[in-house]
Amino acid sequence: MAKTQERPFRRTRSRTTLRALSAVEAPQVMDFDSDFPIVIERATGARVVDVDGNRYLDLTSFFGAALVGHRNPRVVASIRAQMGRLLHGMGDVHPPAVKARFLSRLVRHLPAPDYRAVLSLNGADAVECALKFAAAATGRPGVIAFHGAYHGLTAGALEVTWNPIFRQPFEATLSGRGRFAAFPASDGSDAAAVLQQVRDLARAGDVGAVIVEPIQGRGGIRVSPPGFLPALSVLAADLGLVLIADEVYSGAGRTGTFLAGDAEGLVPDIVCLGKALGGGLPISACLMRPPIASAVRGAGHEAVHTSTFLGHPLGCAAGIGVLQALDRGLGARAGAIGDRIRARATSWQHRHACIREVRGRGAMMGIVLDAGVAAKVVQAALRRGVLVLTEGPRADVLALTPPLVLADRELDRALDRLESAIEEAAR
């Protein structure tokens, strides 16, 4: 491994800005007290600069949103063109023309040609829509989710988000309609038992849907084993359950196919997309097969599931730019990035006893470390000019989800610095 030197790390302006922010923002939003947070000034491609002038290589895509790169030229050009025409539409009354162009292009990437969309602003919104339409279609509000699941923190989405850290403060608001089965081991050794758990949970008469992440993101970059998703799809159909694939993190080209479920030919009843879909602007989509989409219709002159910013013109324009970038070769980059990360991280396992597992697919990779090490690595990497985050209920997984525009030389440089951070943290 090439030795890396820790560079001067300035935080004067970041500290000043964070102090000002702490006076006006709710304390639960972020950590104002430690030396960890930086304040971001600008970003381009896979490079980030903070307010103190420190420079970073980004292995996070900013929570996965900048998959095609920060300020991707196609995305920026599409947004600028739209800004010159229309900033806001009337999505469920007088729709902006760009919404039709965006959705027409988006549905061509889905595993069946007949999906129908409801657009919104973030992944939790898409999940909320999916849960409501599934319940309307079946008449049964209960939903089966999985241990480790993260589907968002809004009221309905929180029902099917597993982590007690998120659920406990708002336990009084939960109805209990979310029920949880184990997420299967990566080798599939318990897949049959998990499917039986789903069958057993479905025996409760109020269960109408099952929601699954093909690859759990916040759950620790856990990949469902081969064959599990198709088997779950068959079981859901047998039980009369709506199958919801939450591809907010794993979709839109993150894993080497447009949807992670595409690798196994999955055709869900509902697909939820967000994060990378807007290239940095907020937009999400709940995409439903016709029997589900037709379960809810307007009441007189009212659309009964809508919002002021439905089909926002700038979000739709950004989405067109993202799809253009992916279609013109960038989508093929995910597999190469994943292979490069896997090869390097697997080689580290022979040198660093703290590394327990390397897992993931495409530009969604995880390195599982001994307890307490991952958080130290994140801070050590920051000082070396690399942005990386942890995932998993115990925050023991380094999540490597870089923008697809990250060049091999940049990725190698980031991985050199990351290994140096692991060495420091493991001492």
N, C-alpha and C positions, 0 to 999 in steps of 0.2 A: 504493500500500500504506500502511495506517495504521502509523505508527511505533510501535514497542513499546519500553518501558523495561525494562532488566534490573532485576529486583526484588532486595531483600536475600535472600541465600541462606545459610541457617544450616545447619551440619553438625556441631555439637558433639556432640549425642547420637548421631547416626549414626556418627561416628568411634568413640565409646566402645563402642557396641554391636558394631561391626565388629571392633574389637580383641578383644573378648571372644569373638566368634564364631571368629576366626582361631585361637584357642588350642584349639578343640575340633573344628573341621570340617576335612576333608581339603583341602589347598591347591588341588587341581584343580577344586574345586566353583565357586569364584568368585574375583574379583579383590579381594583385601583391601588392596592396597598403594596404589592410586591414589586420587584425590579423586572418582572417578566415582560409586561406589555410594551410594545412599541406603537408609535402613531404613524400610520402610513401616509405618505405624501403622493406617490405616483407609482404606476406599474405599466410595463409594456412587455408583451410576449410572456416570458417566464422570469422577468427581472422586476424587482421591487425596490423602491427607495423610501426610507422613512424621513421624518421631518428633521432629523439630525444629520442626514446625508449618508447614513449607513446603507449599504447595498446588499441585496439578498437574491439568492436563487429560490424560486418558489416550488416546493414539493407538495403544496396543498390545493392549488387552483382556487384559493380562498373559499374553503368549504365545498370545493368541487364545481363552483359556478363558472370559473374561467377555463373550462376544458380546452377551448380553442385558442386560448391565450388571452392575456390582458390586452384590451383595446385591439382585438383582432381587426385588421384592416377591412375585411369584408363586413364585419359586424358594424364597425364605426361608419363605413360608407352607407350602409343600409339605414342606420339610425339617422344620419345627417340628412339623407334624402327625404326621409319621412318627416323630420322636424321642419323641413321647408314647406310641408303640405298640411299636416294635421298633427297636433299634439295630443288631443283627447277625442275619443269617439263616444257614441251612444250605443254600446255593444249589444243590448238586447232590444233596442228600438230602431235606431238608424246606424247600422254597423259601419265601421271604417273599411274601405276597400282592401286594405292591407291584411285584414283578418282572413278574408277568403283566400288570398294568395298564400299566406302562411299555412293555414290548415290544409289546403290542397297539396302543398308540398310535404307537410308533416305526415299525413296519412299514407303517403307512398312508402314510408319507411316502416310501417307497422306490419305485423305478421298476417293480417287479413285486410281486404280492401274496404270493409264496411264499417270501420270504427267511426263513431260520432263523438264530437268533442265538446267539453265545457272548459273554457279557459279561465284562469285566475292568476294569482300573483306569486304563490309559493307552493312548495310541496305539500305542506299541511292542508292548504286549501283544496288541492287536488284529492287528497285522501278524504277530507270531509265530504266532498262531492261524491266520491266513490261509495262511502259508507251509506250516505243518504239514499242514493239511487239503488244500491243493492237492497237496502231495507224496503224501499218502495216496491221493488220488483218482486220480492219474495214475501213481503208481509212479516218478516222476521228480523228483528234488529240485532240479534246476537252475532258476534264475529269471533272467529278463531284466529289468533295470531301466534307468534312464536317467541320463546325465550330469546332475549337479546334484541327484539324488534324495536326499531325506532321509526315511527310514522308521522312524527310531528307533535307539537305541544298545544295545539288548539283543543277545544273541549272534546270534540268527537275523536280526533286523532289520538289524544292522550289516552282514551279508553283502550287503544290497541298498542300503545307504546309500553314496553315491558319494564324498563329500568325504574326501580323504586325511587331513585333520586328525583326523577321528574314527577312521579305520581304522588308521592307522600304529601307534599305541601298542599295538594289540591284534592286529596282523597275524598273530602266531603262533597265534591262536585261530581264524582264518578258514579255512574249508574251500575257498573258491574257487567255490562254487556260484552266486554272483551274477555275472552278465555284463552289461556296460553298452553300450547304444546311445546315440547322440547324442539330446539332446532337441531337437525341431524348432524352427526359427525361428518367430517370431510371425506372419510373413507366409506361412508354409507353403511357402516356396521350396525347402526341402530335405525336405519331408515324405515324398515318394516314396523318396528315398534312405534316410531313417531307417527306413521300413517294410522296405526291402530289408535293412538291417542287422539288423533283428529277425528276418527270415526266415533270414538267414545264421547268426545266433547260435543259432537254433532247430535248426539242422542237427546240432548236438551232441546225441547221443542221450539225454542225461540231462535236457534242459530240459522242464519241465512247466508253467511259469507265466510270465506277464509282469505286472509291477506298475508302475502309473503314477499320478502325481499329475496330475489334470486341470489344476491350477494349482500349480506348484512354489512352496512357501512359503520354506523355508530355502534353496532354490536361487536365490532372488532374485525372487520374485513373477513368475515366467515363465508365461505363459498358452499352453496348447497351441493351435495354429492351428485355425481352423474346418475341420471335416471329418476331422481327424487321429484323434480318439478313435473315431468310428464305423468308420473304415478299420482302425484297430488292432483293434477288436473283431471285425471280419470276418476279419482275418488270423489272430487268435488262434484263432478257431473253426476255420478251415481247417487250422491246424497242430496242432489238438488241445491248445492251451494254455489253462489257466485264466487268465482276465483278472481281475486284482485292481485295484480302484480305491481308492487311498489318499486318502480324503477327510477325514482327521483334521484338517487345517488348513482346507481349503476347504469342508467340508460343514457341515451343521446350520444352514443359512441364511446363511452368511457372504457368498456372492456374488450373492444375489438370487433364487436357486432353492434348494431344500433341499439338493440336491447340485449341485456345479459341473457334473458330467456331464449333469444334467437338461437343460441348455441345448441339448444336441445329441442328446437322446433315448438316451443311453448306458444299457445294462442290463448291468452287469458280472456276472460269476459270483460275485464277492465284493466287498463294500464294507466298508471300515474307517472307523469314526468314533471321535472322541474329543474332546479339547479343549473346545469350546463345548458339547458334549452334556450336561455336568454343571453348567453354569452356575457353575463355580468348585469343585465337588466332583469327585473323581476317579471317572470312569466311562468306559468305552469299549465299543465293540461291533464284533464281526466278524460280518457278516451274509452268509450264503451261500445260493445257490440249492440246491434239494434234492439234486441229484446230488453236490454237493460236501459238503453237510452230512451226507449219509448215508454218506459214505466212512469215517467213524470212528464206531464204536459202543463202548459200555462193555464192558469185559472182566469178565464175571461181575457182581459187586456194585460194581465200581470204574468211575468215570468217568475216562477216560484223558487228558482234557485239562480240567483244572479247577484251582481255587485256593480258598483259605480264604474270600476275600472276593468270590467270584463272585456277581454280582447283589446287591451290597451295598444294603441297604434305603435308606440315606440317598442314595446315588448315584442309585438308581432314582427316588426321590422328587424329587430335584433335576432329573433328566431330564424328568420329567412337567412340572415347573414351566417348564423351558426350552421344551418343545413347546407348552405353553399360551400362553406369551408370544409365540412366533413365530406361532402360529395366530390370535392375536387382534390381528394388525396389525403387530407389530414386524418380522416378516420382510420386509415391503414396504419397510422403511426402507433396506435395504442398497443398492438401486439409486440412491436419491437421494443417499446419502452418497458413493458412487463417482462420480456425475456431478459433484458439487460439488468433490470433490478433484481430479478430472481437469481441470475447467475452470480452477481456480486454478493448479494445478501447470503446466498447459500455458502459461498466461499468463506464468509465471515464466521459462519457457525463453527468452522474448524479452529478458529483462532480465538473466539470469544465465547466463553461458557455461558454468558448471560443470555445468549440468543437461543430461544427454544423452538421456534418454528418460523418458516417463511411461507406465506400463503397469499392468494389473491389471483386476479386475472387482469391482463392488460394494464392500463394505467390506474389500477386500483389494487395496490399491493399492501400487505401488512407484514411487519416483522414483530413477532411476539418475544418480549423480553421478560426477564425475572422481575418480580414485584418491586416497584419503586424505582426501577432503572429508567423506564421510558420517559417519565416526566423530567428527569435530570438530563436526558439526551436532548429533549426539546429545547431546554434552556442553553445547553452547551452548543447545540447546533446554531441557535440564534446568534450567539456571540461570534460564530464562525461564518455567518452570512448565509444561513440556510433556514428557510421556513418549513417546519414540519410540525404535525400535530399528533396527539395520541387518540386512539379510539378504544372501545371495549368497556364493559362495566367496571373493570379494575384499572382502566387507563394504562394497560400494559402492552398495547399494540402501537407501534409506530406506523402511521398511515401514510403511505407514499402515493399521492394522487395528483401527479404533476400535470400542467398543461401539455397538450400534445405537441405544441410548438417547441418544447424543450429539446435542443439539439443534443446529440450524443456526447459531444465534448462538455456541454454544460451539465448534463446528467452525470457524467463521470466525475466532474469537479464537485458536484453536490454530494455524490456518494463518498468520495474521498473525505470530505469534511464531515459527513455523517458518521463514517467509521471512526474518525478521530474523536468525535463527540461521544460515541459509544465507549471507546476506550477510557475516556475521562470519567464518564458516569459510572462505569463498572469498577473503578479502582476502590 
